[in-house]
Amino acid sequence: MEYIPLNSYPHFTECEKIVRQLGFHLVELKISPQNGVTQILATITGIDSNINIGVNDCSRVHKILLPALEEMLGTDNTYMELTSPGMERNIKNAAEFALFLGREIRVYDKTVTDWVGGVLKSADSSSVKLEVLKEDGSVELKSISFENIAKAKFIHL
């Protein structure tokens, strides 16, 4: 899995500041011009990633973020979709892991050719650490390098 710093995406840093002031983190921001309209896709999560995001949360952020983005982009011909990560989000960029500490996730570890699930304890620019429950009931802290992760997603029961 590739690690691309979130602040390397255009306008991400400015938008993250706005979203953070509202009590959330910006997970994803895609801006693409299509047929004369600027399409914006944004995903937010709570500062506490275990608290679910609702429609009212998305609406509140949308009302503040859209005008700010229109000003940054110099256009009002925009369409913006703002969503929560969802219950079974596929993690697309390894940089997202740091936003979901404390969440139950599973990663497909290429070194064992199987899914490894656990609570996300830490993440940096090269690996994640999962608290994994072993068959005997004990807990193991397992570090998995991003180069060994083929896929990752939330665990939702």
C-alpha positions as CSV (number, residue, x, y, z in Angstrom):
1,M,0.0,0.0,0.0
2,E,1.3,3.4,-0.9
3,Y,1.8,6.2,1.6
4,I,1.0,9.6,0.1
5,P,1.0,12.5,2.6
6,L,-2.4,14.0,2.8
7,N,-1.1,17.5,2.7
8,S,0.4,16.8,-0.8
9,Y,-3.1,16.9,-2.3
10,P,-4.1,20.4,-3.6
11,H,-6.0,22.5,-1.0
12,F,-6.0,19.7,1.5
13,T,-4.1,21.7,4.2
14,E,-6.4,24.7,4.0
15,C,-9.5,22.5,4.0
16,E,-8.2,20.3,6.9
17,K,-7.9,23.5,9.0
18,I,-11.5,24.4,8.4
19,V,-12.8,20.9,9.0
20,R,-10.7,20.6,12.2
21,Q,-12.2,23.8,13.6
22,L,-15.6,22.1,13.3
23,G,-14.4,19.0,15.3
24,F,-13.5,16.7,12.4
25,H,-10.6,15.4,10.3
26,L,-10.5,15.6,6.6
27,V,-9.8,12.0,5.3
28,E,-10.0,12.5,1.6
29,L,-10.3,15.5,-0.9
30,K,-10.6,15.0,-4.6
31,I,-11.1,18.0,-6.9
32,S,-11.7,17.4,-10.6
33,P,-13.0,19.6,-13.4
34,Q,-15.6,17.7,-15.5
35,N,-17.6,19.3,-18.3
36,G,-17.3,22.8,-17.0
37,V,-18.2,21.9,-13.4
38,T,-15.7,21.3,-10.7
39,Q,-16.5,18.1,-8.9
40,I,-15.4,17.9,-5.3
41,L,-15.4,14.7,-3.2
42,A,-14.6,15.0,0.5
43,T,-14.7,12.5,3.3
44,I,-14.6,13.5,7.0
45,T,-14.2,11.6,10.3
46,G,-14.5,12.6,13.9
47,I,-11.5,13.6,16.0
48,D,-12.4,10.4,17.9
49,S,-12.6,7.9,15.1
50,N,-14.8,5.6,17.1
51,I,-17.7,8.1,17.0
52,N,-19.9,7.8,14.0
53,I,-20.5,10.7,11.6
54,G,-24.1,11.5,10.8
55,V,-26.0,13.3,8.1
56,N,-26.2,16.5,10.3
57,D,-22.4,16.4,10.8
58,C,-21.8,16.2,7.0
59,S,-24.4,18.9,6.3
60,R,-22.7,21.3,8.8
61,V,-19.2,20.8,7.3
62,H,-20.6,21.0,3.8
63,K,-22.2,24.4,4.5
64,I,-18.8,25.8,5.7
65,L,-16.4,24.0,3.4
66,L,-18.1,24.5,0.0
67,P,-18.0,28.3,0.0
68,A,-14.4,28.2,1.2
69,L,-13.4,25.8,-1.6
70,E,-15.2,27.9,-4.2
71,E,-13.2,30.9,-3.1
72,M,-10.0,28.9,-3.2
73,L,-10.8,27.6,-6.7
74,G,-12.1,30.9,-8.0
75,T,-15.4,29.4,-9.2
76,D,-18.9,28.8,-8.0
77,N,-19.7,26.3,-10.7
78,T,-19.1,23.4,-8.3
79,Y,-20.7,20.2,-7.1
80,M,-19.6,18.8,-3.8
81,E,-20.3,15.4,-2.2
82,L,-19.3,15.2,1.5
83,T,-19.4,11.8,3.2
84,S,-18.4,9.9,6.3
85,P,-15.9,7.0,5.9
86,G,-18.8,4.6,6.2
87,M,-18.9,1.4,8.2
88,E,-16.8,-0.7,5.9
89,R,-14.4,1.8,4.4
90,N,-11.6,0.5,2.2
91,I,-8.5,2.4,3.2
92,K,-7.1,3.8,0.0
93,N,-4.0,5.6,1.1
94,A,-1.7,4.5,4.0
95,A,-1.6,8.0,5.3
96,E,-5.3,7.5,6.4
97,F,-4.4,5.0,9.1
98,A,-3.3,7.8,11.5
99,L,-6.8,9.2,11.4
100,F,-8.5,5.9,12.5
101,L,-6.5,5.0,15.7
102,G,-8.6,2.9,18.0
103,R,-10.7,1.5,15.2
104,E,-10.9,-2.2,14.4
105,I,-9.4,-2.8,11.0
106,R,-8.2,-5.7,9.0
107,V,-5.3,-5.7,6.5
108,Y,-4.4,-8.2,3.9
109,D,-0.8,-9.0,4.9
110,K,1.2,-10.3,1.8
111,T,3.7,-12.0,4.0
112,V,1.1,-14.4,5.5
113,T,-1.3,-14.2,2.5
114,D,-4.2,-13.7,4.8
115,W,-6.2,-11.0,6.5
116,V,-5.0,-9.8,9.9
117,G,-7.5,-8.0,12.1
118,G,-7.1,-6.0,15.2
119,V,-7.4,-2.6,16.8
120,L,-5.3,0.1,15.2
121,K,-2.9,1.3,17.9
122,S,-0.4,3.4,15.9
123,A,0.6,4.4,12.4
124,D,3.5,6.3,10.9
125,S,4.8,6.8,7.4
126,S,6.0,3.2,7.0
127,S,3.9,0.8,9.1
128,V,0.9,0.2,11.3
129,K,0.7,-1.5,14.7
130,L,-2.3,-3.6,15.4
131,E,-3.4,-5.1,18.7
132,V,-4.3,-8.6,17.7
133,L,-6.3,-11.1,19.8
134,K,-4.6,-14.5,19.6
135,E,-6.5,-17.8,19.8
136,D,-5.3,-18.4,23.4
137,G,-6.9,-15.1,24.5
138,S,-3.7,-13.2,24.8
139,V,-3.1,-9.9,23.0
140,E,-0.1,-9.4,20.6
141,L,1.1,-6.0,19.2
142,K,1.8,-6.7,15.5
143,S,3.7,-4.3,13.3
144,I,2.9,-4.5,9.5
145,S,4.9,-2.6,7.0
146,F,2.9,-0.7,4.3
147,E,4.8,-2.5,1.6
148,N,3.3,-5.8,2.9
149,I,-0.3,-4.5,2.9
150,A,-2.3,-5.3,-0.2
151,K,-5.6,-4.0,1.1
152,A,-7.1,-2.6,4.3
153,K,-10.6,-1.9,5.6
154,F,-12.7,-1.3,8.7
155,I,-14.1,-4.3,10.5
156,H,-17.8,-3.9,11.0
157,L,-19.8,-6.6,12.8
